[in-house]
Amino acid sequence: MSPESSLFTPGQPVPIEFFVGRVQEIERLRSLVQAAARGKFKIGFVTGERGIGKTSLVSFVRHLSEKDDRVAGAHVFLGGAKDVPDMIRRTLDRLLKENVEKPWYGKLKDFFGKRIEEVGLFGISVQLKLTQNDLQQLMHEFVPTIRRLLSQLKGERKAFLLILDDINGLADSAEFANWLKSTVDEIATRPGGPQPLPADRRSGGTAIGSAGVAALTGPRL
């Protein structure tokens, strides 16, 4: 299917109840998530033209994984992200916001402590307030932070599934490439339970992963 004839809208996942097909792709991605929940190092990439349905696919996989595989998920849209600290800020902020109504939210709230701010005019929403010093530290300690956070949810969730959507602006950054390599190397060389996995998404796509991250990549725009 060409992007011109696609029924999908980039960055706007189709409602879960209307998603059909892609059975093989769903099974392959879910197998990665399930392996990650068992503590294995896995990472997956989804590629395709912009508007072909990558975001909808990984959103559906996330829905199934949260329901059946005891993972905590977050869909992070990274369009316009300036650098790695900005990516990390968005990732942790979405992880907090998208689990605010889950039974384990209290444990997330305890983990972030005073860095959580309640905002909103119509109902209460939450926002993660991180200083530049916090972000610089997190950039170098991302894996230990995610591991501690996952330990905080012990008994509630087995893994994190982080969908990193639209990393096009970061893909050419040497900082991002170096951070990604060092993060994957650290995960691979330090076993110890379910682990987060960052991945990569080039354009018009999404990332999803193992015990933590997976990536969708698309063509350059």
Secondary structure, 3 states (H helix, E strand, C coil): CCHHHCCCECCECCCHHHCCCCHHHHHHHHHHHHHHHCCCCCEEEEECCCCCCHHHHHHHHHHHHHHHCCEEEEEEECCCCCCHHHHHHHHHHHHHHCCCCCCCHHHHHHHHHHHEEEECCCCCEEEECCCHHHHHHHHHCHHHHHHHHHHHCCCCCCEEEEEEECCCCCCCCHHHHHHHHHHHHHHHHCCCCCCCCCCCCCCCCCEEEECCEEEEECCCC
